[in-house]
Amino acid sequence: MDGHALNDIQATVDADKAHVFHHLFQHAKLHTNDPRIIVEGKGMSVWDQNGREYLDSVSGGVWTVNVGYGRESIANAVRDQLIKINYFAGSVGSIPGAQFAQRLTEKTPGLNRLYYVNSGTEANEKAWKMVRQIAHKHHGGKKWKILYRERDYHGSSLAALAACGQHQRADQYGPFPEGFIPVPHCLEYRAQWDVENYGERAADAIEEVILREGPDTVGALCLEPVTAGGGVIVPPKGYWERVQAICKKYDILLHIDEVVCGMGRTGEWFGYQNYGITPDFVTCAKGVASGYAAIACMLTTDEVFEKFRTDPDDEMSYFRDISTFGGCTAGPAAALENMRIIEDEGLLANTKAMGDYLMSRLHELKEKHKVIGDVRGKGLFCGAELVADRATKEPLAEKLVQSVVASADADGVLIGATSRSFKGMNNTLCFSPALIVDEPKIDRIIDAVDRGLAKLA
């Protein structure tokens, strides 16, 4: 980047510093530093205002840009659609809205109805509102409680934080709405029970909560298929089958939050499809359009849908809800092209192959660096938990974990780490490269992490 371009962009940097309230960011850092501004992206690389290139292994920082940067075909699809019609409220339909609903539900047998919103938080809220309305309409006001799992995260609204299994994220935002009840996490590395079949035991703990609360009061169980920001936790063998059976036993709706795992991240279209279960709600966002447009969806079954049109003469009987930007056409237009790319380029198969390679390289790092206590993941969604002592599993200090992230950054590689989730337990490095990643790029990511870990010694 030449000097003239730097001078041109300095005004933008100054405007950002003076006016933009960034997400998840301590602005005290900008007393003596300029903000980083990402000005361009291509494939898996992004460039900042100084012309410095970074290999992005976290898909836009928060697991979003599944098909990589610079996809002209998605941009063109959005442009062409906006010229035709950009928006009308979701009480009517649109061509891309109908087309994407058909295409997506083809990937989710049993889930035939799609409700458009503009964020994962909002998608989860819609499912919970449906649970509450079903309780009033069909269960005499009972079955209104919603269970959530420790370490899971479902969004940033007050209701979503009421269902937040990451205590540090919810700190200072209460009091919260009632009726959101935690169940134990299923991370076997930090086992809560000394048993042979840990997956089934962790699921049985959910049943214990249901019995404690009263099955006639519990309407839904909301879980991530693989826990994301809570430490990249893949449920143990036997877990999901038992969870499904428990929900059926007590007539509890199963809500799978696929905001991170959906659209190929685990090697299947949705994370739950790795486990042979049949949810009643699926919520998705992030990778649905790979960040090229804002879109999120709540998918549900015909059985749930029919509960909202039982009495057309009752003005309170239907789902009386709206999402303003759920009526935007750019989202489904981008999502259609995003889906085509995943299919035509074989990115689900690539995700499985490259996920295996990434996990093998992480295991190599574990053999080399005692500071790695555990590696885990599914597809291109992997984590490495760092510990001060392997025997005691004492978490590595967050400042040291962040020093590995900073070291990789200095090497031109962007990696992630759990943060602001659990005080004293923000110790897992996170990797979620775009589904287009290849072995040389994974090697570059691992080499940067290797150098960062070496500095800890």
Residue pairs with C-beta under 8 A, 6 or more apart in sequence:
1 49
1 50
1 51
6 49
6 50
9 37
9 39
9 49
12 37
12 49
13 34
13 35
13 37
13 49
16 35
16 37
17 30
17 34
17 35
20 35
21 27
22 35
24 419
24 420
34 49
36 48
36 49
37 48
37 49
38 46
38 47
38 48
39 47
39 48
39 49
40 46
40 47
41 47
41 56
41 65
41 68
41 69
41 70
42 68
42 69
42 70
43 68
43 69
43 70
43 434
43 436
44 55
44 56
44 57
44 68
44 69
44 433
44 434
44 436
44 437
44 441
45 53
45 54
45 55
45 56
45 69
46 53
46 54
46 56
46 69
46 414
47 53
47 54
48 54
52 412
53 412
54 409
54 412
54 413
54 414
55 412
55 413
55 414
55 441
55 444
55 445
56 65
56 69
56 414
56 433
56 434
57 413
57 414
57 415
57 416
57 431
57 432
57 433
57 445
58 414
58 415
58 416
58 430
58 431
58 432
58 433
59 65
59 66
59 287
59 432
59 433
59 434
60 291
61 414
61 416
62 286
63 228
63 260
63 265
63 286
63 287
63 381
63 432
64 286
64 287
64 290
64 291
65 287
65 290
65 291
65 434
66 263
66 264
66 265
66 286
66 287
66 290
66 338
66 342
66 347
66 434
66 435
67 74
67 290
67 338
67 341
67 342
67 345
67 347
67 434
67 435
67 436
68 290
68 434
68 435
68 436
71 290
71 292
71 337
71 338
71 341
73 337
73 341
74 289
74 290
74 292
74 334
74 337
74 338
74 341
75 292
77 333
77 334
77 336
77 337
78 292
78 293
78 330
78 333
78 334
80 333
81 96
81 329
81 330
81 333
82 329
82 330
84 329
85 94
85 329
86 328
86 329
86 330
87 327
87 328
87 329
88 94
88 327
89 322
89 324
89 327
90 97
90 116
90 322
90 323
90 326
90 327
91 322
94 327
94 329
94 332
95 329
96 329
96 332
96 333
96 335
96 336
97 116
97 329
97 332
99 332
99 336
100 114
100 332
100 333
100 335
100 336
100 339
101 114
101 332
103 336
103 339
104 114
104 297
104 299
104 335
104 339
105 111
105 112
105 113
105 114
105 299
107 269
107 270
108 269
108 270
108 282
108 299
110 278
110 301
111 279
111 282
111 299
111 300
111 301
112 301
112 302
112 305
113 299
113 300
113 301
113 302
113 304
113 305
114 297
114 298
114 299
115 123
115 126
115 297
115 298
115 299
115 300
115 323
115 326
116 295
116 296
116 297
116 323
116 326
116 327
116 331
116 332
117 123
117 126
117 296
117 297
117 298
117 323
117 325
117 326
118 294
118 295
118 296
118 323
118 324
118 325
118 326
118 328
118 331
119 155
119 285
119 294
119 296
120 154
120 155
120 257
120 259
120 283
120 284
120 285
120 286
120 296
121 154
121 155
121 156
121 157
121 160
122 155
122 157
122 296
122 323
123 259
123 283
123 284
123 285
123 296
123 297
123 298
124 154
124 155
124 160
124 163
124 222
124 255
124 257
124 259
124 283
124 298
125 155
125 157
125 159
125 160
126 283
126 298
126 321
126 323
127 220
127 222
127 255
127 281
127 283
127 298
127 300
128 146
128 159
128 163
128 220
128 222
128 255
129 319
129 321
130 281
130 300
130 304
130 308
130 319
131 143
131 144
131 146
131 219
131 220
131 253
131 255
132 144
132 219
133 308
133 319
134 143
134 219
134 253
134 304
134 307
135 141
135 142
135 143
135 144
135 219
136 144
137 307
137 308
137 310
137 317
138 307
139 216
139 219
142 216
142 217
143 216
143 217
143 218
143 219
143 251
143 252
144 179
144 217
144 219
145 179
145 180
145 181
145 213
145 217
145 218
145 219
146 163
146 179
146 180
146 181
146 218
146 219
146 220
146 221
146 222
146 255
147 180
147 181
147 182
147 183
147 206
147 209
147 210
147 218
147 220
147 221
147 222
147 252
148 154
148 163
148 164
148 165
148 180
148 181
148 182
148 183
148 221
148 222
148 223
149 165
149 182
149 183
149 184
149 185
149 186
149 222
149 223
149 224
149 227
150 165
150 182
150 183
150 184
150 185
150 230
151 165
151 166
151 185
151 187
151 227
151 230
151 231
151 233
151 421
151 422
152 164
152 165
152 166
152 185
152 222
152 223
152 224
152 227
152 230
152 257
153 164
153 165
153 166
153 169
153 224
153 228
153 229
153 230
153 421
154 160
154 163
154 164
154 222
154 224
154 257
154 259
155 161
155 259
158 173
158 176
158 177
159 176
159 177
159 180
161 169
161 170
161 173
161 174
161 176
162 170
162 176
162 177
162 178
162 180
163 180
163 222
164 170
165 182
165 185
165 230
166 229
166 230
166 420
166 421
166 422
167 421
167 422
167 423
168 420
168 421
168 422
168 423
168 426
169 420
169 421
170 176
181 209
181 213
181 218
182 209
183 205
183 206
183 209
183 221
184 192
184 202
184 205
184 206
185 192
185 202
185 227
185 230
185 233
186 198
186 199
186 202
186 203
186 233
186 235
186 236
186 239
187 227
187 231
187 233
188 198
188 199
188 202
188 236
189 373
189 374
189 376
189 385
189 393
190 393
191 198
192 202
192 205
193 201
193 202
193 205
195 201
197 237
197 238
198 236
199 235
199 236
199 237
199 238
199 239
199 240
199 242
200 238
200 239
200 242
202 235
202 236
202 239
203 238
203 239
203 240
203 242
203 243
203 246
204 242
206 221
206 243
206 246
207 246
207 249
207 250
210 218
210 246
210 250
210 252
215 250
215 251
215 252
218 250
218 252
219 252
219 253
220 252
220 253
220 254
220 255
220 280
220 281
221 243
221 247
221 252
221 253
221 254
221 255
222 255
222 256
222 257
223 243
223 254
223 255
223 256
223 257
224 230
224 256
224 257
224 258
224 260
224 261
224 271
225 235
225 256
225 257
225 258
225 261
225 266
225 270
225 271
225 272
225 274
225 275
226 232
226 233
226 234
226 235
226 260
226 261
226 266
226 271
226 377
226 378
226 381
227 233
228 260
228 261
228 381
229 418
229 421
229 430
230 418
230 421
230 422
231 383
231 385
231 418
231 421
231 425
231 428
232 376
232 377
232 381
232 382
232 383
232 428
232 430
233 376
234 376
234 377
234 378
235 275
240 272
240 275
240 276
240 277
241 275
241 276
241 277
243 254
243 277
244 254
244 277
244 278
246 252
247 253
247 254
253 280
253 281
253 304
254 277
254 278
254 279
254 280
254 281
255 279
255 280
255 281
255 282
255 283
256 270
256 271
256 272
256 277
256 279
256 281
256 282
256 283
257 283
258 270
258 271
258 272
258 282
258 283
258 284
259 283
259 284
259 285
259 286
259 296
260 286
260 381
260 432
261 270
261 271
261 272
261 378
261 381
262 269
262 270
262 271
262 282
262 284
262 285
262 286
262 287
262 288
263 269
263 270
263 284
263 286
263 287
263 288
263 290
263 338
263 339
263 342
264 287
264 342
264 347
264 348
264 351
264 379
264 435
265 271
265 287
265 351
265 379
265 380
265 381
265 432
265 435
266 274
266 351
266 355
266 378
266 379
266 380
266 381
267 274
267 348
267 349
267 351
267 352
267 355
267 378
267 379
267 380
268 274
268 348
268 379
269 348
270 282
270 284
271 378
272 279
272 282
274 378
280 300
280 301
280 303
280 304
281 298
281 299
281 300
281 304
282 298
282 299
282 300
283 296
283 297
283 298
283 299
284 296
284 297
284 299
285 295
285 296
285 297
287 338
288 295
288 296
288 297
288 331
288 335
288 338
289 295
289 331
289 334
289 335
289 338
290 334
290 338
292 334
292 338
293 328
293 330
293 331
293 333
293 334
293 335
294 325
294 328
294 330
294 331
295 328
295 330
295 331
295 332
295 334
295 335
308 317
308 318
308 319
309 317
309 318
310 317
311 317
325 331
341 347
342 348
342 435
345 436
347 435
347 436
348 435
350 435
350 436
350 437
351 379
351 380
351 435
352 379
354 380
354 433
354 437
354 438
354 439
354 442
355 377
355 378
355 379
355 380
355 381
355 382
357 439
357 442
358 377
358 380
358 382
358 431
358 433
358 437
358 442
358 445
358 446
359 375
359 377
359 382
361 442
361 443
361 446
362 372
362 375
362 377
362 382
362 384
362 431
362 446
363 375
364 446
365 372
365 375
365 384
365 446
365 449
365 450
365 453
366 372
366 374
366 375
366 384
368 450
368 453
369 450
369 453
369 454
369 456
369 457
370 390
371 386
371 387
371 388
371 396
371 453
371 456
372 384
372 385
372 386
372 387
372 453
373 385
373 386
373 387
373 390
373 393
374 384
374 385
375 382
375 383
375 384
375 385
376 382
376 383
376 385
377 383
377 431
380 431
380 432
380 433
380 434
380 435
380 437
381 431
381 432
382 430
382 431
382 432
383 428
383 429
383 430
383 431
384 428
384 429
384 431
384 449
385 395
385 427
385 428
385 429
386 395
386 396
386 400
386 401
386 404
386 427
386 428
386 429
387 393
387 394
387 395
387 396
387 427
388 394
388 395
388 396
388 397
395 424
395 425
395 426
395 427
396 427
398 419
398 424
398 426
398 427
400 456
401 417
401 426
401 427
401 428
401 429
402 417
402 419
403 452
403 455
403 456
404 415
404 417
404 429
404 449
404 452
404 453
404 455
404 456
405 415
405 416
405 417
405 429
405 452
406 452
407 448
407 451
407 452
407 455
408 414
408 415
408 445
408 448
408 449
408 451
408 452
409 415
411 447
411 448
411 451
411 452
412 448
413 444
413 445
413 448
413 449
415 429
415 430
415 431
415 445
415 448
415 449
416 429
416 430
416 431
416 432
417 426
417 427
417 428
417 429
417 430
418 425
418 426
418 427
418 428
418 430
419 426
420 426
429 449
431 445
433 441
433 442
433 445
